[in-house]
Amino acid sequence: MKRLIRLGIILVLGLIALIFFINERNTTNLANKAFRLREQVTPSTTALPSTQTYEVITTGLDVPWALAFLPNGDLLITERIGKIKLLEKGFKNPAKLLYSVSDVKQIGESGLHGIAIDPKFTENNFIYIYYTYSSDGQNTLNRVVRFLLKNGTLGEQKTIVDQIPGALFHDGGRIKFGPDGYLYIATGDAQEPSLAQEKTSLAGKILRVTTEGKAPSDNPFGTLVYSYGHRNPQGLTWDTFGTLWETEHGNSATDEVNNIAKGANYGWPIITGEQTKTGMQSPILQSGSDTWAPAGVAYIDGSLYFGGLRGQTLFSLDTKTNQLSKHFKGDFGRIREVILGPDNLLYITTSNKDGRGNPASNDDKIIRINPKALE
């Protein structure tokens, strides 16, 4: 009997040792996988702290202005010179040219700007772009055009919004679909500030249109105009509560982050910065004497992340506390687009070849960032 008891104890101890060995091996494998993932996301060449994790996914672009993911994971890119490129999911190959917009007018800040994917893309294959062109060879204007993307080619071009005032500077250009299924279009004042206060003008506005370019029945003025009094809006995004947020260039400083309400007047050029006036909306946050030159903006987990062109920073704003944080200041140069990818990572573009930066040999870039590593 004692011999049987000793044998049972030996078997139990052996089983415990085997379980411990298997667990230790699995834990080691998981740790090794996690380490390899960190190595992939954080290149060894980075001079940033290891907690600020990023990965350069493509290089050699020419002023990439906007990004939009297709449902299959491919990434569409607009370059300001008039090219639409496609970066296949996995990002193993260089971006390839999908389409060249022949009538783009690229001078100063004008050119090919925003891109948006139709919410019903899997049914209709529609994409939308915003770009600058010349009317009668002289007048500078902007338009929104819809394409059919099928079998890797763009066709069936249709203009849905036309004759948006344009200029050398202040062309706006961001387009995004809202949670209501309508297309929102940010337009600049085309260097004529008074147009921003004229409700009949398409300049200095946020427009809201159907996929055919018509005014929804509940637009505030019975026109395409959703809000007005904007100088040069550059970023649009929505939070989980359906609130529309916007980033906007101020006049040399006093850059803005705004909550956008239907029919509201955001004051330009009558009020700026901390100034107030009855019937006009002041920004949620403004840069004061600093210059951010804020561009694309994305929302995730209670914070807004927006690019800084002149500020050369990725900014994050806690929407509950209004606390502003700065990331990668000066490390990537001018940052323009910021979007949230389907993997819940941020995708940003540099804009160092836009005539105002100091481009490196491999600029411009698209960079993927883990926002959790920025906390």
C-alpha positions, 0 to 999 in steps of 0.5 A: 500500500505504501508503495502505491501511495509513493507511486501516486505522489510521484505521478502527481508531481510529474504531472505538475512539473509537465504542466509548469513546463508547458505554461512556461513555454507558452508564456515564453512564446507569447513574450517572443511574439510580443517582442517581435511585434514591438520590433516591427512597429518601432523601427530600430532607427527611431530616436523617440522613446519606446512608448511612442510607437510608429511604423513608416508604411510607405515613402516617396510620395509627393504631398499626400493630402488625404487618405481613405481606406476601402472596405477590402483594406486597400488605402487610397491616397491623393497627391496634391499634384493631381494623382490618386494612388492605391496602396494595397493592404499589407503595405508590402508594395509601393503605392501605385498610380490609380488615376491622374486628374488632368484638369487639376490646378496646382498652385500654392495650396490649391490642387487635389485635396480630399477623398471620401469613400461612399458608405455604400461602396460595396453596393455602388463602388463610388468614391469622391474627390475635391480639387482645384481647377481653372474656369475659362483658363482664368478663374480659380475654382474647386469642385467635388467629383464622383467616380466609379471604382471598379476592377482597379480603374476609375471611370464614370466621372460626375461633378456633384458640387461645382464652382466653389470659390478658389484661390492660391491659398485658402481652398479648404478641401477636406471631405468626409461622410458623416454618420447621417450618410451625407457628404460634408465638404470644408471650403476656404474663404478663397482669400476673400474673408467677407465671403465667409459671412455670405450665406449665399456663397460656397466659400468659407463654409462647411457644406452638407450634400447628398451623394448627388450633390443636392441639399438635404431637406433639413439643411438650415438655409435650404441650400448646401450650406451647413455652417459658415464663418470659416477661414480655412477649415482643414479637418473634419471628424465625428465623435461617438456621440455624433458631434462634428469636430473641425480644425481650422487655420487662423490668421497667422495664429489663433488656429481653432478646434471647433464643435460644428452645429447646424446653421451656426456662424463661426465668426470669421473674419469678425471675431478670432481667438478669444473674441466673442460676439452674440450670434457667433460661435467661439472655438472650443480651443484656439492656439493664441499666439502660437501657430499649429496650422492644424490639418486632418483630424481623427477621433478615438477613445475620447480624444481628437488627434490632429496634424500640425503643419507649421507646428510639425506635431501630432496633437491630441486633445482630450475632449472632456478636459480640453487638455492638449498634448504634443507628440513627435514634435519636429520628428516627422516635419509637417504633418497633414492628414490624420485618419483612424484605420480599420485596425484602430491605429492612426495613419498620418502623412507628412507634407514636407515637399509642399514648398514650406518644409525641409524634405528628406530624401525619402519624403513624403511618408505615410506613418502608422501610429499606435495611439495607446503608446502615446498615453 
